[in-house]
Amino acid sequence: MKIIQATFYIKNEKREDFLKDVLPLIQSARLEEGCLKYHLYESIEEKNQFVMVENWENQEAINRHNENPLLKQLFANLKEYVEKPTDLTISNKED
């Protein structure tokens, strides 16, 4: 299993735009073949800090997900939304 964790630091004035892009993406991703888990969490300590946690069966599932038009839309708009660069971690979990 592949685990992706992305931490987004969103500008306060772009919060609603970010959520408009990300919520449909979450719904779509959960229906994709190979998606085991896809959740967005907001920090209770840092307003507008969001953590996306994704679990995928394998790299092939991630590769297919990377072609999702909603993901591409989020990536295209992300530079307008963020205060600082996104922290991204990808790891493997052996069964």
DRENPA-3360 file (N, C-alpha, C; in nm, 2 decimals, always signed):
BEGIN
1 = MKIIQATF = +0.08/-0.12/+0.00/+0.00/+0.00/+0.00/+0.09/+0.12/+0.00 ~ +0.04/+0.23/-0.07/+0.11/+0.35/-0.08/+0.03/+0.45/+0.00 ~ +0.10/+0.53/+0.08/+0.03/+0.64/+0.16/+0.09/+0.77/+0.13 ~ +0.00/+0.86/+0.09/+0.04/+1.00/+0.06/-0.02/+1.09/+0.17 ~ +0.06/+1.18/+0.22/+0.01/+1.28/+0.31/+0.06/+1.42/+0.26 ~ -0.04/+1.50/+0.24/+0.00/+1.64/+0.19/-0.06/+1.74/+0.29 ~ +0.02/+1.83/+0.34/-0.02/+1.94/+0.43/-0.03/+2.07/+0.35 ~ -0.15/+2.13/+0.35/-0.17/+2.25/+0.27/-0.18/+2.37/+0.37;
9 = YIKNEKRE = -0.12/+2.48/+0.34/-0.12/+2.60/+0.42/-0.20/+2.70/+0.34 ~ -0.33/+2.72/+0.36/-0.41/+2.80/+0.28/-0.43/+2.94/+0.33 ~ -0.42/+3.03/+0.24/-0.45/+3.17/+0.27/-0.59/+3.19/+0.32 ~ -0.62/+3.27/+0.42/-0.75/+3.28/+0.47/-0.85/+3.32/+0.37 ~ -0.81/+3.42/+0.28/-0.90/+3.47/+0.18/-0.93/+3.37/+0.06 ~ -0.85/+3.26/+0.06/-0.86/+3.16/-0.04/-0.92/+3.03/+0.01 ~ -0.96/+3.03/+0.14/-1.01/+2.90/+0.20/-1.13/+2.85/+0.12 ~ -1.23/+2.93/+0.09/-1.35/+2.88/+0.02/-1.32/+2.83/-0.12;
17 = DFLKDVLP = -1.23/+2.90/-0.19/-1.19/+2.85/-0.32/-1.12/+2.72/-0.31 ~ -1.03/+2.70/-0.22/-0.97/+2.57/-0.20/-1.07/+2.46/-0.17 ~ -1.16/+2.49/-0.08/-1.26/+2.38/-0.05/-1.35/+2.35/-0.17 ~ -1.38/+2.45/-0.25/-1.46/+2.43/-0.37/-1.39/+2.34/-0.46 ~ -1.26/+2.35/-0.47/-1.18/+2.26/-0.56/-1.16/+2.12/-0.50 ~ -1.13/+2.11/-0.37/-1.09/+1.99/-0.30/-1.21/+1.89/-0.27 ~ -1.32/+1.95/-0.23/-1.43/+1.86/-0.19/-1.48/+1.77/-0.30 ~ -1.51/+1.82/-0.42/-1.55/+1.73/-0.53/-1.43/+1.63/-0.57;
25 = LIQSARLE = -1.31/+1.67/-0.55/-1.20/+1.58/-0.58/-1.20/+1.46/-0.48 ~ -1.23/+1.49/-0.36/-1.23/+1.38/-0.26/-1.34/+1.28/-0.29 ~ -1.46/+1.33/-0.32/-1.57/+1.24/-0.36/-1.54/+1.16/-0.48 ~ -1.47/+1.22/-0.58/-1.44/+1.15/-0.70/-1.33/+1.05/-0.68 ~ -1.23/+1.09/-0.60/-1.11/+1.00/-0.57/-1.16/+0.87/-0.50 ~ -1.25/+0.89/-0.41/-1.30/+0.77/-0.33/-1.36/+0.66/-0.42 ~ -1.41/+0.70/-0.54/-1.47/+0.61/-0.63/-1.37/+0.54/-0.72 ~ -1.24/+0.59/-0.72/-1.14/+0.54/-0.81/-1.10/+0.40/-0.77;
33 = EGCLKYHL = -1.07/+0.32/-0.87/-1.01/+0.19/-0.85/-0.88/+0.20/-0.78 ~ -0.86/+0.13/-0.67/-0.73/+0.13/-0.60/-0.73/+0.23/-0.49 ~ -0.83/+0.31/-0.47/-0.83/+0.40/-0.36/-0.89/+0.33/-0.24 ~ -0.81/+0.33/-0.13/-0.85/+0.27/-0.01/-0.90/+0.37/+0.10 ~ -0.84/+0.49/+0.09/-0.88/+0.59/+0.19/-0.84/+0.73/+0.13 ~ -0.92/+0.83/+0.15/-0.90/+0.96/+0.09/-0.97/+1.06/+0.19 ~ -0.90/+1.12/+0.28/-0.96/+1.21/+0.38/-0.88/+1.34/+0.39 ~ -0.96/+1.45/+0.42/-0.90/+1.58/+0.44/-0.94/+1.62/+0.59;
41 = YESIEEKN = -0.84/+1.66/+0.66/-0.85/+1.70/+0.80/-0.80/+1.85/+0.81 ~ -0.87/+1.92/+0.90/-0.82/+2.06/+0.93/-0.76/+2.06/+1.07 ~ -0.65/+2.13/+1.09/-0.59/+2.14/+1.22/-0.68/+2.22/+1.31 ~ -0.69/+2.18/+1.44/-0.77/+2.26/+1.53/-0.68/+2.37/+1.60 ~ -0.55/+2.36/+1.57/-0.46/+2.46/+1.63/-0.42/+2.57/+1.53 ~ -0.41/+2.53/+1.40/-0.37/+2.62/+1.29/-0.48/+2.64/+1.19 ~ -0.55/+2.75/+1.20/-0.66/+2.77/+1.10/-0.61/+2.77/+0.96 ~ -0.68/+2.70/+0.87/-0.65/+2.69/+0.73/-0.53/+2.60/+0.70;
49 = QFVMVENW = -0.49/+2.52/+0.80/-0.39/+2.42/+0.77/-0.47/+2.29/+0.75 ~ -0.46/+2.23/+0.64/-0.53/+2.11/+0.60/-0.43/+1.99/+0.57 ~ -0.47/+1.87/+0.61/-0.39/+1.75/+0.59/-0.47/+1.66/+0.51 ~ -0.42/+1.62/+0.39/-0.49/+1.52/+0.31/-0.41/+1.39/+0.33 ~ -0.49/+1.28/+0.36/-0.43/+1.15/+0.38/-0.49/+1.06/+0.28 ~ -0.41/+1.00/+0.19/-0.46/+0.91/+0.09/-0.39/+0.77/+0.10 ~ -0.47/+0.66/+0.09/-0.41/+0.53/+0.09/-0.45/+0.47/-0.04 ~ -0.35/+0.41/-0.11/-0.37/+0.35/-0.24/-0.32/+0.21/-0.25;
57 = ENQEAINR = -0.38/+0.13/-0.32/-0.33/-0.01/-0.33/-0.19/-0.02/-0.39 ~ -0.16/+0.06/-0.49/-0.03/+0.05/-0.55/+0.00/+0.18/-0.63 ~ +0.12/+0.19/-0.69/+0.16/+0.30/-0.77/+0.07/+0.32/-0.89 ~ +0.03/+0.21/-0.95/-0.05/+0.22/-1.07/-0.18/+0.29/-1.04 ~ -0.24/+0.27/-0.92/-0.36/+0.34/-0.88/-0.34/+0.49/-0.87 ~ -0.22/+0.52/-0.81/-0.18/+0.67/-0.80/-0.16/+0.73/-0.94 ~ -0.10/+0.65/-1.03/-0.08/+0.71/-1.16/-0.21/+0.74/-1.23 ~ -0.31/+0.65/-1.21/-0.44/+0.67/-1.27/-0.51/+0.80/-1.20;
65 = HNENPLLK = -0.49/+0.80/-1.07/-0.55/+0.92/-1.00/-0.49/+1.05/-1.05 ~ -0.36/+1.05/-1.08/-0.30/+1.17/-1.12/-0.35/+1.23/-1.25 ~ -0.43/+1.15/-1.32/-0.50/+1.19/-1.45/-0.64/+1.24/-1.42 ~ -0.68/+1.24/-1.30/-0.82/+1.29/-1.26/-0.82/+1.44/-1.29 ~ -0.92/+1.48/-1.37/-0.93/+1.63/-1.41/-0.95/+1.72/-1.28 ~ -1.01/+1.67/-1.18/-1.03/+1.75/-1.06/-0.90/+1.77/-0.99 ~ -0.81/+1.67/-0.99/-0.68/+1.68/-0.93/-0.60/+1.78/-1.01 ~ -0.60/+1.77/-1.14/-0.53/+1.86/-1.22/-0.58/+2.01/-1.20;
73 = QLFANLKE = -0.71/+2.02/-1.18/-0.76/+2.16/-1.15/-0.71/+2.21/-1.02 ~ -0.71/+2.13/-0.92/-0.66/+2.17/-0.79/-0.51/+2.21/-0.80 ~ -0.43/+2.13/-0.87/-0.29/+2.16/-0.88/-0.27/+2.29/-0.96 ~ -0.35/+2.32/-1.06/-0.34/+2.44/-1.14/-0.37/+2.56/-1.05 ~ -0.46/+2.55/-0.96/-0.50/+2.66/-0.88/-0.43/+2.68/-0.75 ~ -0.36/+2.57/-0.71/-0.29/+2.56/-0.57/-0.20/+2.68/-0.54 ~ -0.12/+2.72/-0.64/-0.03/+2.83/-0.62/-0.10/+2.96/-0.57 ~ -0.23/+2.98/-0.62/-0.30/+3.10/-0.57/-0.35/+3.08/-0.43;
81 = YVEKPTDL = -0.37/+2.96/-0.38/-0.43/+2.93/-0.26/-0.34/+2.92/-0.14 ~ -0.21/+2.89/-0.16/-0.13/+2.86/-0.05/-0.04/+2.98/+0.00 ~ -0.02/+2.98/+0.13/+0.07/+3.08/+0.19/+0.22/+3.03/+0.18 ~ +0.24/+2.90/+0.19/+0.37/+2.85/+0.18/+0.36/+2.71/+0.11 ~ +0.47/+2.66/+0.07/+0.47/+2.53/-0.01/+0.41/+2.42/+0.07 ~ +0.34/+2.33/+0.00/+0.28/+2.21/+0.05/+0.39/+2.11/+0.10 ~ +0.37/+2.05/+0.21/+0.45/+1.94/+0.26/+0.39/+1.81/+0.21 ~ +0.48/+1.74/+0.14/+0.43/+1.61/+0.08/+0.52/+1.50/+0.13;
89 = TISNKED = +0.45/+1.39/+0.17/+0.52/+1.27/+0.21/+0.45/+1.15/+0.15 ~ +0.54/+1.06/+0.09/+0.48/+0.94/+0.03/+0.56/+0.83/+0.09 ~ +0.49/+0.73/+0.14/+0.55/+0.61/+0.20/+0.49/+0.48/+0.16 ~ +0.56/+0.37/+0.18/+0.51/+0.24/+0.15/+0.48/+0.17/+0.28 ~ +0.37/+0.09/+0.28/+0.34/+0.01/+0.39/+0.32/-0.13/+0.34 ~ +0.40/-0.22/+0.39/+0.40/-0.36/+0.35/+0.29/-0.43/+0.44 ~ +0.21/-0.52/+0.37/+0.11/-0.59/+0.45/+0.17/-0.70/+0.53;
% end
